[in-house]
């Protein structure tokens, strides 16, 4: 089962976002993502301070189709790893 970690400013450390997808019907999903421009590069830009930089981006959007397939689970009584020096 794939598990993805997002920053705790989006989903706190003690919460899990659960997403369900119907295996019997491939079109029945909770969220649809669309990529409008899959890859865009600005090329190398020469700056006046003798350094170069470039930008890479993708453009897209998403839409929640079925909120019933999403749930947030709140966990309690978790041991705080950060206070024990195992994490910065």
Secondary structure, 3 states (H helix, E strand, C coil): CCCCCCCCCCCCCCEEEEECCCCCCCCCCCEEEEEEEEEEECCCEECCCCCEECCEEEEEEEEECCHHHEEEEECCCCCCCHHHCCCC
